[in-house]
Amino acid sequence: MMRRHVIVAFPLASILLLTAWLLTIRAEAPDIYVGAFSAYGQEGRLPPGWRPWILKNVKRHSTYSEVADDGGAVEALADHSASGLMRRVAIDPFSYPIMEWRWKVAGILEGADISKREKNDAPARIYVAFAYDMGKIGLLERMKYRIAKGVYSQFLPLRALSYTWANKTQKGSIVPMPYTGWFKQIVVENGASPVNAWITEERDVYADYRKAFGEDPAEITGVAIMTNTDNMGGQAAAWYGDIVFKQRRKGER
């Protein structure tokens, strides 16, 4: 007996709709929570996955701990000190270019100037570190880099953006770090911004990197928060909320 092969025909419109639905699912990938501080709730502890970023040339270190403020955040306290809290990641900035976070500060550091080495203090910063091909820099620059890692920190990227809460520097300014041209500071808030109030920020990290360094970024390798007063002395307090990387909204480029 011959077997009959039954062919089920689907309307072309149905196939197109199914394909579009599948593409939509792929496009709407979940956000990447680098710092889901509101989900931890372990007061007095460091959030999971984050560890101290110690600067070897600084004697006093800032302190970081989880607090219940506004549903959960990391509190940073500086007293003539500097250090950070960092997490290593592996994020494609082309696929996830948007970084969103929340923060607040207790006050502005009067007299601070992020363009000057001796005054480069800030109540709040968020660093985004990027991979970089060592082959792109010359021999002298490589020597400087190896020395800098020994003096400052083993976690020292060749390319990084520092989203900074400055004093009087204009918002939107891109200021080279006075220590090295490998880091660029982007002023997000300044002395005109409200204090003791949560502010939600959103930055296109991919576009910011291109504007700061004149080339496309490689993989994001780390994110860090820092509150420092080691250069001028004094005290500062800041609070950092969730840090999330997102895809661009539909229609955005």
C-alpha positions, -999 to 999 in steps of 0.1 A, spaced: 0 0 0 14 34 -9 17 59 19 3 93 13 24 123 24 2 150 37 14 186 32 -1 212 54 -2 246 38 0 277 60 -11 310 46 18 333 37 4 360 60 6 336 90 42 327 83 52 363 80 34 371 113 51 342 131 85 353 118 79 389 129 68 377 164 100 355 167 122 385 157 104 407 182 112 382 210 149 381 200 150 419 199 135 424 233 163 408 252 163 413 290 181 442 306 215 435 322 214 444 359 251 451 367 241 464 401 206 452 413 212 469 446 175 471 454 172 433 453 199 425 478 187 439 511 217 429 532 223 460 552 259 467 561 273 442 535 288 445 501 265 436 472 272 402 456 296 402 427 311 436 437 345 439 454 366 468 467 387 487 441 417 497 462 441 524 450 476 515 462 489 551 464 460 562 487 464 556 524 427 560 535 399 542 517 363 552 513 337 528 527 308 511 509 278 492 522 242 483 514 215 504 530 177 503 529 175 539 515 148 541 488 142 504 487 179 494 486 211 512 476 249 513 482 260 540 506 295 555 500 313 575 526 346 593 521 367 610 547 400 623 533 399 590 513 395 573 479 386 538 467 359 523 447 336 493 445 338 475 412 324 445 393 339 428 363 314 422 334 314 413 298 289 434 279 287 443 242 282 481 241 268 479 205 240 456 217 235 472 251 246 509 247 222 525 272 232 527 309 206 538 334 212 544 371 201 563 401 221 583 426 221 611 451 247 630 471 246 647 505 264 678 492 289 693 467 326 695 473 333 732 472 365 741 455 368 708 437 379 709 400 380 676 381 404 691 355 432 696 381 451 667 398 452 683 432 415 691 432 401 660 414 376 650 440 339 642 434 310 631 456 300 605 431 313 588 400 304 557 379 332 543 358 327 521 327 358 502 317 365 489 282 388 463 266 415 478 245 441 463 221 476 469 235 489 467 200 473 501 193 496 519 217 534 525 213 562 510 234 565 541 257 528 541 264 529 504 273 557 511 297 537 539 313 507 515 316 527 488 333 542 513 358 508 528 365 493 494 373 520 488 398 515 522 414 478 526 413 458 494 408 458 461 389 423 471 378 434 498 354 418 498 320 434 515 290 400 531 282 373 542 307 345 567 310 339 583 344 303 597 347 310 623 373 291 646 397 313 676 395 314 710 412 313 739 388 322 721 355 294 724 329 271 695 324 279 675 293 316 685 294 342 658 286 373 664 307 404 642 305 414 627 338 444 648 350 463 616 359 460 600 324 444 604 290 432 568 292 402 580 313 377 606 302 353 623 327 318 631 315 300 656 337 264 644 343 256 666 374 272 695 391 267 721 418 234 733 402 219 699 407 197 691 437 213 674 467 197 648 490 174 639 462 174 608 440 182 615 403 177 590 375 203 591 347 204 576 313 235 577 290 243 562 256 277 547 266 284 537 230 279 573 217 298 588 247 328 566 240 329 576 204 327 613 213 354 610 240 379 588 221 370 592 184 366 554 178 341 526 184 344 509 218 353 473 224 337 451 251 327 466 284 348 448 310 340 465 343 318 490 361 328 508 393 314 534 417 336 558 435 333 586 461 366 603 468 380 633 488 417 622 489 430 652 470 415 682 489 404 664 521 370 667 536 340 644 537 314 633 512 285 609 512 266 594 482 241 567 475 240 546 443 209 529 431 205 501 405 228 502 375 213 487 343 224 482 307 197 483 281 191 480 244 181 511 225 144 516 222 128 508 188 134 535 163 165 549 181 199 548 166 
